[in-house]
């Protein structure tokens, strides 16, 4: 997810791996492993901002949000903005049950439909 996105964006910008790593300040060998999904994405926001800057992504843009989310998810973490929302955290178990392939009950589906209708 994260690595594929970065590699795609890097290719679109015609940035070689070494050139990109020099701009970001990381080791090309390790970064190659991140792009191939062998190492988890960086979690430090300042590093992610450097990555975004090297790729011409503005912080707080939709592309930044996608990059940030994929970095967190790629490391098996729930993004902080989700965890900071108490109402959303209460809904996570239902969400995970629903997307995990376990058949939700009728009541679960009704709850999910209500949640999706809320602003």
Legacy VTK file of the C-alpha trace (Angstrom):
# vtk DataFile Version 3.0
C-alpha trace
ASCII
DATASET POLYDATA
POINTS 119 float
0.000 0.000 0.000
2.370 2.729 1.258
5.405 1.495 -0.627
3.468 1.065 -3.857
2.075 4.588 -3.548
5.497 6.129 -2.917
7.115 4.212 -5.763
4.333 5.268 -8.137
4.575 8.930 -7.112
8.359 8.820 -7.283
8.196 7.361 -10.796
5.692 10.006 -11.888
8.123 12.689 -10.672
10.954 10.824 -12.420
12.900 10.659 -9.184
15.409 7.852 -8.952
15.647 5.935 -5.698
19.007 7.438 -4.745
17.949 10.981 -5.651
14.748 10.584 -3.625
16.600 9.138 -0.633
19.133 11.942 -0.715
16.280 14.497 -0.599
14.586 12.654 2.270
17.766 11.731 4.136
17.315 7.980 4.221
19.295 4.926 3.151
18.386 3.724 -0.378
18.762 0.066 0.586
16.327 0.384 3.485
13.952 2.605 1.534
13.828 0.053 -1.279
12.649 -2.467 1.313
9.935 -0.036 2.446
8.733 0.354 -1.129
8.641 -3.431 -1.561
6.752 -3.899 1.710
9.610 -5.726 3.435
10.003 -2.990 6.060
7.174 -0.988 7.631
6.643 2.610 6.551
8.103 5.390 8.698
5.826 6.562 11.507
7.485 9.834 12.414
5.366 12.680 11.034
8.456 14.781 10.313
9.864 11.982 8.124
6.523 11.620 6.356
6.532 15.380 5.738
10.015 15.103 4.211
8.754 12.302 1.959
5.763 14.430 0.981
7.993 17.422 0.289
10.307 15.401 -1.942
7.265 14.258 -3.909
5.677 17.712 -4.127
2.780 16.794 -1.853
1.333 19.605 0.247
0.677 18.755 3.892
-3.077 18.687 4.609
-3.908 17.867 0.970
-5.918 14.771 0.083
-2.736 13.108 -1.159
-1.056 13.871 2.196
-3.969 12.259 4.014
-3.676 9.160 1.816
0.094 8.981 2.360
-0.303 9.420 6.147
-3.090 6.853 6.404
-1.218 4.272 4.332
1.907 4.774 6.444
-0.045 4.082 9.639
-1.993 1.177 8.207
1.146 -0.277 6.611
2.680 -0.442 10.075
-0.453 -2.055 11.507
-1.528 1.100 13.355
-4.773 3.006 13.449
-4.202 6.663 12.516
-4.067 9.031 15.490
-6.957 11.187 14.278
-9.205 8.119 14.477
-8.029 7.237 17.988
-8.557 10.840 19.113
-12.265 10.655 18.242
-13.978 8.847 21.159
-17.242 8.352 19.243
-15.407 6.818 16.315
-13.340 4.540 18.561
-16.570 3.143 20.029
-17.644 2.184 16.491
-14.410 0.427 15.541
-15.331 -3.071 16.803
-18.472 -3.095 14.634
-16.500 -1.803 11.673
-13.780 -4.440 12.069
-16.306 -7.252 12.453
-18.100 -6.038 9.344
-15.035 -5.836 7.130
-13.344 -8.954 8.495
-15.725 -11.213 6.649
-17.657 -12.419 9.684
-21.333 -12.267 8.955
-22.806 -9.372 10.948
-26.162 -9.774 12.666
-29.194 -7.806 11.500
-28.707 -5.549 14.514
-25.059 -4.978 13.532
-26.123 -4.013 10.008
-28.759 -1.619 11.332
-26.153 0.004 13.612
-23.727 0.308 10.721
-26.390 1.848 8.477
-27.234 4.370 11.216
-23.552 5.249 11.654
-23.103 5.757 7.923
-26.105 8.081 7.787
-24.778 10.305 10.601
-23.019 13.499 9.525
LINES 1 120
119 0 1 2 3 4 5 6 7 8 9 10 11 12 13 14 15 16 17 18 19 20 21 22 23 24 25 26 27 28 29 30 31 32 33 34 35 36 37 38 39 40 41 42 43 44 45 46 47 48 49 50 51 52 53 54 55 56 57 58 59 60 61 62 63 64 65 66 67 68 69 70 71 72 73 74 75 76 77 78 79 80 81 82 83 84 85 86 87 88 89 90 91 92 93 94 95 96 97 98 99 100 101 102 103 104 105 106 107 108 109 110 111 112 113 114 115 116 117 118
